[in-house]
Amino acid sequence: MSVSVSSIARRLTGATAVAAAVVGAVALPAVAAGHHPGDRGDRVIISGVQYDAPGWDNRSIRSLNKEWVEITNTGRHDVNLDGWTLSNEDGRTYTFRHFWLDGHATVRVHTGVGRDGARDVYQDRRDHVWDNHDGTATLRTDRGRFVDEASWGDGRRHHGNRHDRDYDGRR
């Protein structure tokens, strides 16, 4: 039986490709452990918006902190939100700094001033951000990739990919 050199080379190349695929598949979970949404079912969403603070709207810290957006990690893995942004239609933007959102956890982003913690962070603003009548809250990654949005008012009540939902994210 005679085997040509090119036949042997093709077999070695094929075996190398298979080995690389196996090594890549085994290494994938370690790379995916970078905790980005979409990895192994993780998903970060805007789960609720309190755009009209209860009571009289004024610029008091109490009133401003009753206006908030909730961000929820629906997956089981922690997600690094460092550099992610939450913005309104007018371009007012809050940027997360050094913040990890635990798996199956929610953080409430208040408009006013306060001490940041694991469940509440503050934009440190002195004026309301979310319009009481209509608006959109948009969440983006540190690279500007769209993650989710929630809108309200004048027939614009939608969440994410435009499914009809109440403003708090429930169908």
C-alpha positions as CSV (number, residue, x, y, z in Angstrom):
1,M,0.0,0.0,0.0
2,S,1.4,3.3,-1.0
3,V,0.5,6.6,0.8
4,S,1.5,9.9,-0.7
5,V,3.1,12.7,1.3
6,S,0.2,15.0,0.4
7,S,-2.3,12.5,1.8
8,I,-0.3,12.3,5.1
9,A,-0.1,16.1,5.3
10,R,-3.9,16.4,4.7
11,R,-4.5,13.8,7.5
12,L,-2.2,15.7,9.9
13,T,-3.9,19.0,9.0
14,G,-7.3,17.5,9.7
15,A,-6.1,16.0,13.0
16,T,-4.7,19.4,14.0
17,A,-7.9,21.2,13.2
18,V,-9.9,18.7,15.3
19,A,-7.5,19.0,18.2
20,A,-7.7,22.8,18.1
21,A,-11.5,22.7,18.1
22,V,-11.4,20.4,21.2
23,V,-8.9,22.6,23.0
24,G,-11.0,25.7,22.1
25,A,-14.2,24.1,23.3
26,V,-12.6,23.2,26.6
27,A,-11.0,26.6,27.0
28,L,-14.3,28.5,26.2
29,P,-15.7,28.3,29.7
30,A,-12.6,29.9,31.1
31,V,-12.8,32.8,28.6
32,A,-16.6,33.1,29.1
33,A,-15.9,33.6,32.8
34,G,-15.2,37.2,31.9
35,H,-18.8,37.6,32.9
36,H,-20.4,39.3,30.0
37,P,-24.1,39.2,29.4
38,G,-25.1,36.5,27.0
39,D,-22.6,34.1,28.4
40,R,-24.3,30.9,29.5
41,G,-27.7,32.5,29.6
42,D,-26.8,35.6,31.6
43,R,-28.9,38.6,30.8
44,V,-29.0,42.1,32.2
45,I,-32.3,44.0,31.8
46,I,-34.0,47.2,32.9
47,S,-36.6,45.6,35.2
48,G,-38.4,48.7,36.5
49,V,-38.6,52.4,36.2
50,Q,-40.1,54.9,38.7
51,Y,-40.1,57.9,36.3
52,D,-42.7,60.0,38.3
53,A,-41.5,60.3,41.9
54,P,-44.4,59.8,44.3
55,G,-45.5,63.1,45.9
56,W,-44.6,66.6,44.9
57,D,-41.8,66.9,42.4
58,N,-39.2,69.2,43.7
59,R,-35.4,69.2,43.8
60,S,-35.1,67.8,47.3
61,I,-32.9,64.8,47.8
62,R,-35.9,62.8,49.0
63,S,-37.9,63.5,45.8
64,L,-35.0,62.9,43.5
65,N,-34.2,59.6,45.2
66,K,-37.8,58.4,44.7
67,E,-37.1,58.5,40.9
68,W,-35.1,55.4,39.9
69,V,-34.4,52.7,37.3
70,E,-33.8,49.1,38.3
71,I,-31.3,47.0,36.5
72,T,-31.5,43.2,37.0
73,N,-29.1,40.4,36.3
74,T,-31.3,37.5,35.4
75,G,-28.4,35.1,35.1
76,R,-26.6,33.2,37.8
77,H,-23.2,34.7,37.1
78,D,-21.9,38.1,38.4
79,V,-21.7,40.8,35.7
80,N,-19.1,43.6,35.7
81,L,-21.0,46.8,34.9
82,D,-17.9,49.0,35.0
83,G,-18.3,51.6,32.3
84,W,-21.9,50.7,31.4
85,T,-24.2,53.6,30.9
86,L,-27.9,54.4,31.6
87,S,-29.2,57.4,29.7
88,N,-32.4,59.2,28.8
89,E,-33.4,60.7,25.5
90,D,-31.8,64.1,26.3
91,G,-28.4,62.5,26.7
92,R,-28.3,62.7,30.5
93,T,-26.1,59.7,31.3
94,Y,-25.1,57.8,34.4
95,T,-21.9,55.7,34.1
96,F,-21.4,52.7,36.5
97,R,-17.9,52.8,38.1
98,H,-16.3,49.7,39.6
99,F,-19.7,47.9,40.0
100,W,-20.4,44.2,39.9
101,L,-24.0,43.0,39.7
102,D,-24.4,39.7,41.4
103,G,-26.3,36.8,39.7
104,H,-30.0,37.1,40.2
105,A,-29.7,40.5,41.8
106,T,-31.1,44.0,41.1
107,V,-29.6,47.4,41.6
108,R,-31.7,50.5,41.8
109,V,-30.1,53.6,40.2
110,H,-31.5,56.7,42.0
111,T,-31.4,60.1,40.5
112,G,-30.4,62.0,43.6
113,V,-27.6,61.9,46.1
114,G,-26.7,59.0,48.5
115,R,-24.1,56.4,49.4
116,D,-23.6,53.7,46.8
117,G,-24.0,50.1,47.9
118,A,-24.7,46.7,46.4
119,R,-28.4,47.3,45.9
120,D,-28.6,51.1,45.4
121,V,-26.4,53.5,43.5
122,Y,-26.9,57.3,43.1
123,Q,-26.4,59.6,40.1
124,D,-25.7,62.5,42.4
125,R,-27.9,64.9,40.4
126,R,-29.7,68.0,41.6
127,D,-32.6,67.7,39.0
128,H,-35.0,65.0,37.8
129,V,-33.8,62.9,34.9
130,W,-36.8,60.9,33.8
131,D,-39.8,62.7,32.2
132,N,-43.1,62.2,34.0
133,H,-45.1,61.9,30.8
134,D,-43.0,60.0,28.3
135,G,-39.4,58.9,27.9
136,T,-36.9,56.1,27.4
137,A,-34.2,54.7,29.6
138,T,-31.4,53.0,27.7
139,L,-28.7,50.7,29.0
140,R,-25.5,50.2,27.1
141,T,-22.3,48.3,27.7
142,D,-18.9,50.0,28.3
143,R,-18.4,49.6,24.5
144,G,-21.7,51.3,23.6
145,R,-23.5,48.1,22.7
146,F,-27.2,48.3,23.3
147,V,-28.4,46.0,26.2
148,D,-32.0,47.0,27.0
149,E,-34.4,49.9,27.1
150,A,-37.7,50.8,28.7
151,S,-40.1,53.5,27.5
152,W,-43.4,55.0,28.8
153,G,-46.0,57.5,27.8
154,D,-48.2,58.3,24.7
155,G,-48.3,54.7,23.4
156,R,-44.6,54.2,23.9
157,R,-44.9,51.8,26.7
158,H,-42.4,49.2,25.7
159,H,-39.4,47.3,27.1
160,G,-36.4,45.9,25.3
161,N,-37.3,44.6,21.9
162,R,-40.6,46.6,21.8
163,H,-42.9,44.0,23.3
164,D,-45.9,45.7,25.1
165,R,-45.1,45.7,28.8
166,D,-45.9,47.9,31.8
167,Y,-43.2,50.4,32.7
168,D,-42.0,48.1,35.5
169,G,-41.0,45.3,33.0
170,R,-43.9,43.0,33.7
171,R,-46.0,41.7,30.7
